[in-house]
Amino acid sequence: MGNVANWQQHVIPTLLTGPGEELSKILGEDLPDDAVPSKQYNSLPRLIVPTVRTTLSPGEDLKLKVIILPAKEANDAGLYWRTMGSGEFKRIALTHLARAVYSATIPAGQIKQQDLEYYITTGQGNTSELVFPAGAPRMTQTVVIMNDSN
């Protein structure tokens, strides 16, 4: 993601935007839309968890940031979790923070210092459902509670 930010802030303006504006002035008219870099995400829908937690300290909340592309609000985005290997999954709705960024928190009081597993899923309108990790809900992400004996 750092590379993408670097390209957007430095490379694209230097190599594309600036020369495009200069060419537009020389031609005396605006460039066609397809000759100008898009400011919108135009690729396949993606669900990204930038930091995948695998351990927690006792008493620590599990806080997750989730990026859902494109930036329009996701349909029915949720984190499903349970104590590792047992019971039904509980659902926590993802909270929209800004643009394509969402968050979810599993409070430590609900975790009860027991290892857990989770997955994240969302629908994107008419497109297919997005999941994390790949293979969810059959495959889940595990989080181990570290204690003095670990």
C-alpha positions in Angstrom: 0.0 0.0 0.0 3.0 2.3 0.6 4.0 1.8 -3.1 0.5 2.7 -4.3 0.6 5.9 -2.1 4.0 6.8 -3.4 2.9 6.3 -7.1 -0.2 8.4 -6.5 1.6 11.2 -4.7 4.9 11.4 -6.7 5.1 9.3 -9.8 1.7 9.9 -11.4 1.9 13.7 -11.0 5.4 13.9 -12.4 5.1 11.4 -15.3 1.4 11.7 -16.2 -0.6 14.6 -14.8 2.0 17.3 -15.3 2.9 16.4 -18.9 -0.9 15.9 -19.6 -1.7 19.4 -18.4 1.2 20.8 -20.5 -0.1 18.9 -23.6 -3.6 20.2 -23.0 -2.2 23.8 -22.9 -0.3 23.2 -26.2 -3.4 21.8 -27.9 -5.6 24.5 -26.5 -8.3 22.0 -25.3 -8.8 19.4 -22.5 -7.5 15.9 -23.1 -10.2 13.2 -23.6 -11.3 11.4 -20.4 -9.6 8.2 -21.4 -6.2 10.0 -21.7 -6.4 11.2 -18.0 -5.6 8.8 -15.1 -8.7 7.9 -13.2 -9.1 8.9 -9.6 -11.5 6.0 -9.0 -10.7 2.4 -8.2 -11.7 0.5 -11.4 -10.4 -3.0 -10.8 -11.9 -6.1 -9.3 -13.6 -5.9 -5.8 -11.2 -6.6 -3.0 -11.3 -7.1 0.8 -8.0 -6.3 2.5 -7.0 -6.7 6.1 -3.8 -4.7 6.3 -2.6 -6.1 9.6 -3.4 -9.7 10.4 -3.3 -10.3 14.1 -2.3 -13.9 15.2 -1.8 -13.2 18.9 -3.3 -11.1 21.6 -2.3 -10.3 25.2 -4.7 -11.3 27.9 -7.3 -8.6 28.3 -6.6 -7.0 24.9 -9.4 -6.2 22.4 -9.1 -7.6 18.9 -9.2 -4.4 16.7 -9.3 -4.9 13.0 -9.1 -2.4 10.1 -10.6 -3.6 6.9 -10.4 -2.0 3.4 -13.1 -2.8 1.0 -12.6 -1.8 -2.6 -14.2 -0.2 -4.5 -14.8 2.7 -2.1 -18.6 2.6 -2.1 -20.1 1.3 1.1 -20.1 -2.5 1.3 -23.3 -4.4 1.6 -23.8 -6.5 4.8 -20.1 -6.4 5.8 -19.4 -8.4 9.0 -16.8 -10.1 11.1 -17.8 -13.6 12.3 -16.0 -15.0 15.3 -16.1 -17.8 17.9 -14.0 -19.5 20.5 -11.6 -21.7 18.5 -13.3 -24.8 17.2 -16.6 -24.6 19.1 -20.0 -23.1 18.9 -21.8 -20.9 16.5 -20.1 -17.8 15.0 -21.2 -14.5 16.4 -21.5 -11.5 14.0 -20.1 -8.0 14.5 -21.0 -5.5 11.8 -18.1 -3.6 10.3 -18.2 0.1 11.0 -17.6 2.5 8.1 -14.8 5.0 9.0 -14.0 6.8 5.8 -13.9 6.1 2.1 -13.1 2.4 1.8 -12.0 1.9 5.4 -14.0 -0.1 8.0 -13.3 -1.4 11.4 -14.5 -4.0 13.9 -13.6 -4.7 17.5 -14.1 -7.9 19.5 -14.0 -6.7 23.2 -11.6 -8.6 25.5 -14.6 -9.2 27.8 -16.2 -11.3 25.2 -13.0 -13.1 24.2 -12.5 -14.2 27.8 -8.9 -15.0 27.3 -9.7 -18.0 25.0 -8.1 -18.6 21.6 -10.5 -17.6 18.8 -11.1 -17.8 15.1 -12.7 -15.4 12.7 -13.5 -14.5 9.1 -14.9 -11.4 7.4 -17.4 -11.4 4.6 -19.2 -8.8 2.6 -21.5 -8.6 -0.4 -20.7 -6.0 -3.1 -24.1 -5.4 -4.7 -24.4 -7.6 -7.8 -20.9 -8.9 -7.6 -19.8 -12.0 -5.7 -19.2 -12.1 -2.0 -15.8 -11.0 -0.7 -14.2 -13.0 2.1 -11.1 -12.9 4.3 -9.2 -15.2 4.7 -9.4 -16.9 1.3 -11.5 -20.0 1.7 -13.7 -18.5 4.5 -15.9 -19.6 6.2 -14.5 -23.1 5.8 -11.0 -21.7 6.5 -10.7 -19.1 9.3 -8.0 -16.8 10.7 -6.9 -17.9 14.2 -5.8 -15.7 17.1 -4.0 -17.1 20.1 -4.1 -15.5 23.5 -0.6 -15.3 24.8 -0.1 -15.9 28.5 2.9 -16.4 30.8 3.3 -20.0 29.8 3.4 -19.2 26.0 
